[in-house]
Amino acid sequence: MGFFIYGKKQQSLVPLFGGLLLIGVSYFIDSAFYMSLAALALLAGMYWLKKQGY
């Protein structure tokens, strides 16, 4: 939720959509282990995209 609010206030698409995806992960994955792996992958992807200048 924090990434979504930050992206909305800063007009930045990477944290905005990353926050939405992080919220959505909890609806589609039941296992805590796989949910954590998916969240880590999304966070790494957001970090990589921000480093690329998006």
C-alpha distance matrix in Angstrom:
0.0 3.8 5.6 5.2 6.3 8.6 10.0 10.7 12.4 14.3 15.2 14.5 14.2 13.5 10.0 9.3 10.7 9.7 6.0 7.6 10.0 8.1 6.8 10.5 12.1 11.9 13.9 16.5 17.3 18.9 20.0 18.0 20.0 19.3 15.6 15.7 17.9 15.9 12.7 15.3 16.8 13.8 13.1 16.9 17.0 14.5 16.6 19.7 18.9 18.2 21.4 23.2 22.4 20.1
3.8 0.0 3.8 5.4 5.3 6.1 8.5 9.9 10.7 12.1 13.8 13.0 13.7 12.7 8.9 9.3 11.6 10.2 7.1 9.9 12.1 10.1 10.0 13.7 14.8 15.0 17.3 19.7 20.1 21.7 22.4 20.0 21.5 21.1 17.6 16.8 18.9 17.2 13.7 15.4 17.2 14.2 12.6 16.1 16.6 13.6 15.0 18.5 17.8 16.3 19.5 21.6 20.5 18.7
5.6 3.8 0.0 3.8 5.5 5.1 6.0 8.5 9.9 10.3 11.6 10.0 10.3 9.0 5.2 6.2 8.5 6.9 4.7 8.1 10.0 8.7 9.7 12.8 13.9 15.0 17.3 19.1 19.6 21.8 22.4 20.3 21.3 20.4 17.0 16.3 17.7 15.7 12.3 13.8 14.9 11.6 10.1 13.4 13.3 10.1 11.9 15.1 14.1 12.8 16.2 18.0 17.0 15.1
5.2 5.4 3.8 0.0 3.8 5.5 5.2 6.1 8.7 10.0 10.3 9.5 9.2 9.2 6.0 4.4 6.9 7.1 4.3 6.2 9.2 9.0 8.9 11.6 13.7 14.8 16.3 18.3 19.6 21.9 23.1 21.4 22.9 21.6 18.1 18.1 19.5 17.0 14.1 16.2 16.8 13.2 12.7 16.0 15.1 12.1 14.6 17.3 15.6 14.8 18.4 19.6 18.3 15.7
6.3 5.3 5.5 3.8 0.0 3.8 5.5 5.1 6.2 8.5 9.8 10.2 11.1 11.7 8.4 7.1 10.4 10.8 8.0 9.7 13.0 12.5 11.9 14.9 17.1 17.6 19.1 21.5 22.8 24.8 26.0 24.1 25.7 24.7 21.2 21.0 22.7 20.4 17.3 19.1 20.1 16.6 15.6 18.8 18.3 15.0 16.8 19.8 18.1 16.6 20.1 21.6 19.8 17.5
8.6 6.1 5.1 5.5 3.8 0.0 3.8 5.5 5.3 6.0 8.2 8.0 9.9 10.1 6.9 7.1 10.7 10.6 8.8 11.5 14.1 13.5 14.0 16.9 18.6 19.6 21.5 23.5 24.4 26.6 27.3 25.2 26.3 25.4 22.1 21.3 22.7 20.6 17.3 18.5 19.4 16.1 14.4 17.2 16.8 13.2 14.4 17.5 15.8 13.7 17.1 18.8 16.8 15.0
10.0 8.5 6.0 5.2 5.5 3.8 0.0 3.8 5.6 5.2 5.6 4.8 6.2 7.1 4.7 4.1 7.9 8.7 8.0 10.0 12.6 13.0 13.7 16.0 17.9 19.5 21.0 22.6 23.9 26.5 27.4 25.7 26.6 25.2 22.0 21.6 22.4 19.9 17.1 18.4 18.5 14.9 13.8 16.4 15.2 11.6 13.4 15.9 13.6 11.9 15.6 16.6 14.6 12.2
10.7 9.9 8.5 6.1 5.1 5.5 3.8 0.0 3.8 5.6 5.2 6.7 7.9 10.0 8.2 5.9 9.4 11.2 9.9 10.8 14.1 14.8 14.6 16.8 19.3 20.6 21.6 23.6 25.3 27.7 29.1 27.6 28.9 27.4 24.1 24.1 25.1 22.4 19.7 21.4 21.6 17.9 17.2 19.9 18.5 15.1 17.2 19.5 16.9 15.5 19.1 19.9 17.5 14.9
12.4 10.7 9.9 8.7 6.2 5.3 5.6 3.8 0.0 3.8 5.6 7.9 10.5 12.3 10.3 9.1 12.8 14.1 12.6 14.2 17.4 17.6 17.5 20.0 22.3 23.4 24.7 26.8 28.3 30.5 31.7 29.8 31.1 30.0 26.6 26.2 27.4 25.1 22.1 23.4 23.9 20.3 19.0 21.6 20.6 17.0 18.4 20.9 18.6 16.4 19.8 20.8 18.1 16.1
14.3 12.1 10.3 10.0 8.5 6.0 5.2 5.6 3.8 0.0 3.8 5.4 8.8 10.5 9.1 9.1 12.6 13.7 13.1 15.1 17.7 18.1 18.8 21.1 23.0 24.6 26.1 27.8 29.1 31.6 32.5 30.5 31.4 30.1 27.0 26.3 27.1 24.8 21.9 22.7 22.9 19.5 17.9 20.0 18.9 15.1 16.1 18.3 15.9 13.4 16.6 17.6 14.6 13.0
15.2 13.8 11.6 10.3 9.8 8.2 5.6 5.2 5.6 3.8 0.0 3.8 6.5 9.4 9.2 8.1 11.1 13.0 13.1 14.2 16.8 18.0 18.6 20.3 22.6 24.5 25.5 27.0 28.6 31.4 32.6 31.0 31.9 30.2 27.1 26.9 27.4 24.7 22.2 23.2 22.8 19.3 18.5 20.4 18.6 15.1 16.7 18.3 15.3 13.5 16.9 17.1 14.1 11.7
14.5 13.0 10.0 9.5 10.2 8.0 4.8 6.7 7.9 5.4 3.8 0.0 3.8 5.8 6.3 6.3 8.9 10.3 11.1 12.8 14.6 15.8 17.1 18.7 20.5 22.7 24.0 25.1 26.5 29.4 30.3 28.7 29.2 27.4 24.6 24.2 24.3 21.7 19.3 20.1 19.5 16.0 15.2 16.8 14.9 11.4 13.1 14.5 11.5 9.9 13.4 13.6 11.0 8.4
14.2 13.7 10.3 9.2 11.1 9.9 6.2 7.9 10.5 8.8 6.5 3.8 0.0 3.8 5.7 5.0 6.0 8.1 9.7 10.5 12.0 13.9 15.3 16.2 18.0 20.6 21.6 22.3 23.9 27.1 28.1 27.0 27.4 25.2 22.6 22.5 22.4 19.4 17.6 18.6 17.5 13.9 14.0 15.5 13.0 10.1 12.6 13.6 10.3 10.0 13.7 13.3 11.3 7.9
13.5 12.7 9.0 9.2 11.7 10.1 7.1 10.0 12.3 10.5 9.4 5.8 3.8 0.0 3.8 5.5 5.6 5.8 8.3 10.0 10.5 11.9 14.1 15.2 16.2 18.9 20.5 20.9 21.9 25.1 25.7 24.4 24.4 22.4 19.9 19.5 19.1 16.4 14.5 15.1 14.0 10.6 10.3 11.7 9.3 6.3 8.9 10.1 7.2 7.1 10.9 11.0 9.9 6.9
10.0 8.9 5.2 6.0 8.4 6.9 4.7 8.2 10.3 9.1 9.2 6.3 5.7 3.8 0.0 3.8 5.6 4.8 5.7 8.4 9.6 10.0 11.9 13.8 14.9 17.1 19.0 20.0 20.8 23.6 24.2 22.5 23.0 21.4 18.5 17.9 18.3 15.8 13.2 14.1 13.9 10.4 9.4 11.8 10.5 6.9 9.3 11.7 9.7 8.8 12.5 13.6 12.5 10.1
9.3 9.3 6.2 4.4 7.1 7.1 4.1 5.9 9.1 9.1 8.1 6.3 5.0 5.5 3.8 0.0 3.8 5.5 5.3 6.4 8.8 10.0 10.9 12.5 14.5 16.6 17.7 19.1 20.6 23.4 24.6 23.3 24.2 22.3 19.2 19.4 19.9 17.0 14.7 16.4 16.0 12.3 12.2 14.8 13.1 10.0 12.9 14.9 12.5 12.0 15.8 16.4 14.9 11.9
10.7 11.6 8.5 6.9 10.4 10.7 7.9 9.4 12.8 12.6 11.1 8.9 6.0 5.6 5.6 3.8 0.0 3.8 5.3 4.9 6.1 8.5 9.8 10.3 12.2 14.8 15.7 16.4 18.1 21.2 22.5 21.7 22.4 20.1 17.3 17.9 18.0 14.7 13.0 15.0 14.0 10.2 11.3 13.7 11.4 9.2 12.7 14.1 11.7 12.4 16.1 16.1 15.4 12.1
9.7 10.2 6.9 7.1 10.8 10.6 8.7 11.2 14.1 13.7 13.0 10.3 8.1 5.8 4.8 5.5 3.8 0.0 3.8 5.4 5.1 6.1 8.6 9.7 10.5 13.2 14.9 15.4 16.3 19.4 20.1 18.9 19.3 17.3 14.5 14.6 14.7 11.7 9.6 11.3 10.7 6.9 7.6 10.3 8.6 6.5 10.0 11.8 10.3 11.1 14.4 15.2 15.0 12.3
6.0 7.1 4.7 4.3 8.0 8.8 8.0 9.9 12.6 13.1 13.1 11.1 9.7 8.3 5.7 5.3 5.3 3.8 0.0 3.8 5.4 5.0 6.2 8.6 10.0 11.7 13.5 15.0 15.9 18.5 19.5 18.0 19.1 17.6 14.2 14.4 15.5 12.7 10.1 12.4 12.7 9.1 9.3 12.7 11.8 9.5 12.4 14.9 13.7 13.7 17.1 18.3 17.8 15.2
7.6 9.9 8.1 6.2 9.7 11.5 10.0 10.8 14.2 15.1 14.2 12.8 10.5 10.0 8.4 6.4 4.9 5.4 3.8 0.0 3.8 5.4 5.1 6.1 8.7 10.6 11.3 12.8 14.6 17.4 19.1 18.3 19.7 17.6 14.4 15.5 16.4 13.2 11.4 14.3 14.1 10.6 11.9 15.0 13.6 11.9 15.3 17.2 15.6 16.2 19.7 20.3 19.8 16.8
10.0 12.1 10.0 9.2 13.0 14.1 12.6 14.1 17.4 17.7 16.8 14.6 12.0 10.5 9.6 8.8 6.1 5.1 5.4 3.8 0.0 3.8 5.3 4.9 6.1 9.0 10.1 10.5 12.0 15.1 16.5 16.0 16.9 14.5 11.6 12.9 13.3 9.8 8.7 11.7 11.0 7.7 10.0 12.8 11.3 10.6 14.1 15.6 14.5 15.9 19.0 19.5 19.7 16.8
8.1 10.1 8.7 9.0 12.5 13.5 13.0 14.8 17.6 18.1 18.0 15.8 13.9 11.9 10.0 10.0 8.5 6.1 5.0 5.4 3.8 0.0 3.8 5.4 5.3 7.2 9.6 10.6 11.1 13.7 14.6 13.3 14.4 12.7 9.3 10.1 11.3 8.4 6.2 9.5 10.0 7.2 8.5 11.9 11.5 10.7 13.6 15.8 15.4 16.3 19.2 20.4 20.7 18.3
6.8 10.0 9.7 8.9 11.9 14.0 13.7 14.6 17.5 18.8 18.6 17.1 15.3 14.1 11.9 10.9 9.8 8.6 6.2 5.1 5.3 3.8 0.0 3.8 5.6 6.0 7.6 9.8 11.0 13.1 14.8 13.8 15.8 14.3 10.7 12.1 14.0 11.2 9.3 12.9 13.7 10.9 12.1 15.6 15.2 14.1 17.0 19.4 18.7 19.3 22.4 23.6 23.5 20.9
10.5 13.7 12.8 11.6 14.9 16.9 16.0 16.8 20.0 21.1 20.3 18.7 16.2 15.2 13.8 12.5 10.3 9.7 8.6 6.1 4.9 5.4 3.8 0.0 3.8 5.4 5.4 6.8 9.0 11.7 13.9 13.9 15.7 13.5 10.3 12.7 13.9 10.7 10.1 13.8 13.7 11.3 13.5 16.6 15.6 15.2 18.5 20.2 19.3 20.6 23.7 24.3 24.6 21.6
12.1 14.8 13.9 13.7 17.1 18.6 17.9 19.3 22.3 23.0 22.6 20.5 18.0 16.2 14.9 14.5 12.2 10.5 10.0 8.7 6.1 5.3 5.6 3.8 0.0 3.8 5.4 5.5 6.1 9.1 10.6 10.6 12.1 9.7 6.7 9.3 10.3 7.3 7.4 11.1 11.2 9.6 12.0 14.8 14.3 14.6 17.6 19.2 19.0 20.6 23.2 24.0 24.8 22.3
11.9 15.0 15.0 14.8 17.6 19.6 19.5 20.6 23.4 24.6 24.5 22.7 20.6 18.9 17.1 16.6 14.8 13.2 11.7 10.6 9.0 7.2 6.0 5.4 3.8 0.0 3.8 5.7 5.7 7.2 9.2 9.0 11.5 10.1 6.7 9.5 11.7 9.6 9.2 12.9 13.9 12.6 14.4 17.4 17.5 17.5 20.2 22.2 22.2 23.3 26.0 27.2 27.8 25.3
13.9 17.3 17.3 16.3 19.1 21.5 21.0 21.6 24.7 26.1 25.5 24.0 21.6 20.5 19.0 17.7 15.7 14.9 13.5 11.3 10.1 9.6 7.6 5.4 5.4 3.8 0.0 3.8 6.0 7.6 10.7 11.6 14.2 12.3 9.7 12.9 14.6 12.1 12.4 16.1 16.5 15.0 17.3 20.2 19.7 19.8 22.8 24.5 24.1 25.5 28.4 29.2 29.7 26.9
16.5 19.7 19.1 18.3 21.5 23.5 22.6 23.6 26.8 27.8 27.0 25.1 22.3 20.9 20.0 19.1 16.4 15.4 15.0 12.8 10.5 10.6 9.8 6.8 5.5 5.7 3.8 0.0 3.8 6.6 9.5 11.3 13.1 10.5 8.8 12.5 13.2 10.7 12.1 15.5 15.2 14.3 17.2 19.5 18.9 19.6 22.7 23.8 23.6 25.5 28.1 28.6 29.5 26.8
17.3 20.1 19.6 19.6 22.8 24.4 23.9 25.3 28.3 29.1 28.6 26.5 23.9 21.9 20.8 20.6 18.1 16.3 15.9 14.6 12.0 11.1 11.0 9.0 6.1 5.7 6.0 3.8 0.0 3.8 5.8 7.8 9.4 7.0 5.8 9.6 10.4 8.8 10.6 13.6 13.8 13.8 16.3 18.4 18.4 19.6 22.2 23.4 23.8 25.7 27.9 28.7 30.0 27.6
18.9 21.7 21.8 21.9 24.8 26.6 26.5 27.7 30.5 31.6 31.4 29.4 27.1 25.1 23.6 23.4 21.2 19.4 18.5 17.4 15.1 13.7 13.1 11.7 9.1 7.2 7.6 6.6 3.8 0.0 3.8 6.4 8.9 7.9 7.2 10.6 12.1 11.5 12.9 15.7 16.6 16.8 18.9 21.1 21.6 22.6 24.9 26.4 27.1 28.7 30.9 32.0 33.2 31.0
20.0 22.4 22.4 23.1 26.0 27.3 27.4 29.1 31.7 32.5 32.6 30.3 28.1 25.7 24.2 24.6 22.5 20.1 19.5 19.1 16.5 14.6 14.8 13.9 10.6 9.2 10.7 9.5 5.8 3.8 0.0 3.8 5.4 5.4 6.0 8.6 10.0 10.6 12.1 14.2 15.4 16.4 18.2 19.9 21.0 22.3 24.2 25.6 26.8 28.4 30.2 31.5 33.1 31.2
18.0 20.0 20.3 21.4 24.1 25.2 25.7 27.6 29.8 30.5 31.0 28.7 27.0 24.4 22.5 23.3 21.7 18.9 18.0 18.3 16.0 13.3 13.8 13.9 10.6 9.0 11.6 11.3 7.8 6.4 3.8 0.0 3.8 5.6 5.0 6.1 8.6 9.8 10.3 12.1 14.2 15.1 16.2 18.1 19.7 20.7 22.2 24.1 25.4 26.6 28.3 30.1 31.5 29.9
20.0 21.5 21.3 22.9 25.7 26.3 26.6 28.9 31.1 31.4 31.9 29.2 27.4 24.4 23.0 24.2 22.4 19.3 19.1 19.7 16.9 14.4 15.8 15.7 12.1 11.5 14.2 13.1 9.4 8.9 5.4 3.8 0.0 3.8 5.4 5.2 6.4 8.7 9.9 10.7 12.5 14.4 15.4 16.6 18.4 20.0 21.1 22.6 24.4 25.8 27.1 28.8 30.6 29.3
19.3 21.1 20.4 21.6 24.7 25.4 25.2 27.4 30.0 30.1 30.2 27.4 25.2 22.4 21.4 22.3 20.1 17.3 17.6 17.6 14.5 12.7 14.3 13.5 9.7 10.1 12.3 10.5 7.0 7.9 5.4 5.6 3.8 0.0 3.8 5.3 5.0 6.1 8.5 9.8 10.5 12.2 14.1 15.2 16.4 18.2 19.8 20.9 22.3 24.2 25.6 26.9 28.8 27.2
15.6 17.6 17.0 18.1 21.2 22.1 22.0 24.1 26.6 27.0 27.1 24.6 22.6 19.9 18.5 19.2 17.3 14.5 14.2 14.4 11.6 9.3 10.7 10.3 6.7 6.7 9.7 8.8 5.8 7.2 6.0 5.0 5.4 3.8 0.0 3.8 5.4 5.1 6.1 8.6 9.8 10.5 12.2 14.1 15.2 16.3 18.2 19.8 20.9 22.4 24.2 25.6 27.1 25.3
15.7 16.8 16.3 18.1 21.0 21.3 21.6 24.1 26.2 26.3 26.9 24.2 22.5 19.5 17.9 19.4 17.9 14.6 14.4 15.5 12.9 10.1 12.1 12.7 9.3 9.5 12.9 12.5 9.6 10.6 8.6 6.1 5.2 5.3 3.8 0.0 3.8 5.4 5.0 6.1 8.6 9.8 10.4 12.1 14.1 15.2 16.3 18.1 19.8 20.9 22.4 24.2 25.8 24.5
17.9 18.9 17.7 19.5 22.7 22.7 22.4 25.1 27.4 27.1 27.4 24.3 22.4 19.1 18.3 19.9 18.0 14.7 15.5 16.4 13.3 11.3 14.0 13.9 10.3 11.7 14.6 13.2 10.4 12.1 10.0 8.6 6.4 5.0 5.4 3.8 0.0 3.8 5.5 5.1 6.2 8.6 9.9 10.5 12.2 14.2 15.3 16.4 18.3 20.0 21.0 22.5 24.6 23.4
15.9 17.2 15.7 17.0 20.4 20.6 19.9 22.4 25.1 24.8 24.7 21.7 19.4 16.4 15.8 17.0 14.7 11.7 12.7 13.2 9.8 8.4 11.2 10.7 7.3 9.6 12.1 10.7 8.8 11.5 10.6 9.8 8.7 6.1 5.1 5.4 3.8 0.0 3.8 5.4 5.1 6.2 8.6 9.8 10.5 12.3 14.2 15.2 16.4 18.3 19.9 21.0 22.8 21.1
12.7 13.7 12.3 14.1 17.3 17.3 17.1 19.7 22.1 21.9 22.2 19.3 17.6 14.5 13.2 14.7 13.0 9.6 10.1 11.4 8.7 6.2 9.3 10.1 7.4 9.2 12.4 12.1 10.6 12.9 12.1 10.3 9.9 8.5 6.1 5.0 5.5 3.8 0.0 3.8 5.4 5.0 6.1 8.5 9.7 10.4 12.2 14.1 15.2 16.4 18.3 19.9 21.2 19.6
15.3 15.4 13.8 16.2 19.1 18.5 18.4 21.4 23.4 22.7 23.2 20.1 18.6 15.1 14.1 16.4 15.0 11.3 12.4 14.3 11.7 9.5 12.9 13.8 11.1 12.9 16.1 15.5 13.6 15.7 14.2 12.1 10.7 9.8 8.6 6.1 5.1 5.4 3.8 0.0 3.8 5.4 5.1 6.1 8.5 9.8 10.4 12.1 14.1 15.3 16.4 18.3 20.1 19.2
16.8 17.2 14.9 16.8 20.1 19.4 18.5 21.6 23.9 22.9 22.8 19.5 17.5 14.0 13.9 16.0 14.0 10.7 12.7 14.1 11.0 10.0 13.7 13.7 11.2 13.9 16.5 15.2 13.8 16.6 15.4 14.2 12.5 10.5 9.8 8.6 6.2 5.1 5.4 3.8 0.0 3.8 5.5 5.1 6.1 8.6 9.8 10.4 12.2 14.2 15.3 16.5 18.6 17.4
13.8 14.2 11.6 13.2 16.6 16.1 14.9 17.9 20.3 19.5 19.3 16.0 13.9 10.6 10.4 12.3 10.2 6.9 9.1 10.6 7.7 7.2 10.9 11.3 9.6 12.6 15.0 14.3 13.8 16.8 16.4 15.1 14.4 12.2 10.5 9.8 8.6 6.2 5.0 5.4 3.8 0.0 3.8 5.4 5.0 6.1 8.6 9.8 10.4 12.2 14.1 15.2 16.7 15.0
13.1 12.6 10.1 12.7 15.6 14.4 13.8 17.2 19.0 17.9 18.5 15.2 14.0 10.3 9.4 12.2 11.3 7.6 9.3 11.9 10.0 8.5 12.1 13.5 12.0 14.4 17.3 17.2 16.3 18.9 18.2 16.2 15.4 14.1 12.2 10.4 9.9 8.6 6.1 5.1 5.5 3.8 0.0 3.8 5.4 5.0 6.1 8.6 9.8 10.5 12.3 14.2 15.5 14.4
16.9 16.1 13.4 16.0 18.8 17.2 16.4 19.9 21.6 20.0 20.4 16.8 15.5 11.7 11.8 14.8 13.7 10.3 12.7 15.0 12.8 11.9 15.6 16.6 14.8 17.4 20.2 19.5 18.4 21.1 19.9 18.1 16.6 15.2 14.1 12.1 10.5 9.8 8.5 6.1 5.1 5.4 3.8 0.0 3.8 5.4 5.1 6.1 8.6 9.9 10.5 12.4 14.5 14.0
17.0 16.6 13.3 15.1 18.3 16.8 15.2 18.5 20.6 18.9 18.6 14.9 13.0 9.3 10.5 13.1 11.4 8.6 11.8 13.6 11.3 11.5 15.2 15.6 14.3 17.5 19.7 18.9 18.4 21.6 21.0 19.7 18.4 16.4 15.2 14.1 12.2 10.5 9.7 8.5 6.1 5.0 5.4 3.8 0.0 3.8 5.4 5.0 6.1 8.5 9.8 10.5 12.6 11.5
14.5 13.6 10.1 12.1 15.0 13.2 11.6 15.1 17.0 15.1 15.1 11.4 10.1 6.3 6.9 10.0 9.2 6.5 9.5 11.9 10.6 10.7 14.1 15.2 14.6 17.5 19.8 19.6 19.6 22.6 22.3 20.7 20.0 18.2 16.3 15.2 14.2 12.3 10.4 9.8 8.6 6.1 5.0 5.4 3.8 0.0 3.8 5.5 5.1 6.1 8.6 9.9 10.8 9.4
16.6 15.0 11.9 14.6 16.8 14.4 13.4 17.2 18.4 16.1 16.7 13.1 12.6 8.9 9.3 12.9 12.7 10.0 12.4 15.3 14.1 13.6 17.0 18.5 17.6 20.2 22.8 22.7 22.2 24.9 24.2 22.2 21.1 19.8 18.2 16.3 15.3 14.2 12.2 10.4 9.8 8.6 6.1 5.1 5.4 3.8 0.0 3.8 5.5 5.2 6.2 8.7 10.1 10.1
19.7 18.5 15.1 17.3 19.8 17.5 15.9 19.5 20.9 18.3 18.3 14.5 13.6 10.1 11.7 14.9 14.1 11.8 14.9 17.2 15.6 15.8 19.4 20.2 19.2 22.2 24.5 23.8 23.4 26.4 25.6 24.1 22.6 20.9 19.8 18.1 16.4 15.2 14.1 12.1 10.4 9.8 8.6 6.1 5.0 5.5 3.8 0.0 3.8 5.5 5.1 6.3 8.9 9.2
18.9 17.8 14.1 15.6 18.1 15.8 13.6 16.9 18.6 15.9 15.3 11.5 10.3 7.2 9.7 12.5 11.7 10.3 13.7 15.6 14.5 15.4 18.7 19.3 19.0 22.2 24.1 23.6 23.8 27.1 26.8 25.4 24.4 22.3 20.9 19.8 18.3 16.4 15.2 14.1 12.2 10.4 9.8 8.6 6.1 5.1 5.5 3.8 0.0 3.8 5.4 5.0 6.6 5.7
18.2 16.3 12.8 14.8 16.6 13.7 11.9 15.5 16.4 13.4 13.5 9.9 10.0 7.1 8.8 12.0 12.4 11.1 13.7 16.2 15.9 16.3 19.3 20.6 20.6 23.3 25.5 25.5 25.7 28.7 28.4 26.6 25.8 24.2 22.4 20.9 20.0 18.3 16.4 15.3 14.2 12.2 10.5 9.9 8.5 6.1 5.2 5.5 3.8 0.0 3.8 5.3 5.1 5.4
21.4 19.5 16.2 18.4 20.1 17.1 15.6 19.1 19.8 16.6 16.9 13.4 13.7 10.9 12.5 15.8 16.1 14.4 17.1 19.7 19.0 19.2 22.4 23.7 23.2 26.0 28.4 28.1 27.9 30.9 30.2 28.3 27.1 25.6 24.2 22.4 21.0 19.9 18.3 16.4 15.3 14.1 12.3 10.5 9.8 8.6 6.2 5.1 5.4 3.8 0.0 3.8 5.4 7.6
23.2 21.6 18.0 19.6 21.6 18.8 16.6 19.9 20.8 17.6 17.1 13.6 13.3 11.0 13.6 16.4 16.1 15.2 18.3 20.3 19.5 20.4 23.6 24.3 24.0 27.2 29.2 28.6 28.7 32.0 31.5 30.1 28.8 26.9 25.6 24.2 22.5 21.0 19.9 18.3 16.5 15.2 14.2 12.4 10.5 9.9 8.7 6.3 5.0 5.3 3.8 0.0 3.8 5.9
22.4 20.5 17.0 18.3 19.8 16.8 14.6 17.5 18.1 14.6 14.1 11.0 11.3 9.9 12.5 14.9 15.4 15.0 17.8 19.8 19.7 20.7 23.5 24.6 24.8 27.8 29.7 29.5 30.0 33.2 33.1 31.5 30.6 28.8 27.1 25.8 24.6 22.8 21.2 20.1 18.6 16.7 15.5 14.5 12.6 10.8 10.1 8.9 6.6 5.1 5.4 3.8 0.0 3.8
20.1 18.7 15.1 15.7 17.5 15.0 12.2 14.9 16.1 13.0 11.7 8.4 7.9 6.9 10.1 11.9 12.1 12.3 15.2 16.8 16.8 18.3 20.9 21.6 22.3 25.3 26.9 26.8 27.6 31.0 31.2 29.9 29.3 27.2 25.3 24.5 23.4 21.1 19.6 19.2 17.4 15.0 14.4 14.0 11.5 9.4 10.1 9.2 5.7 5.4 7.6 5.9 3.8 0.0
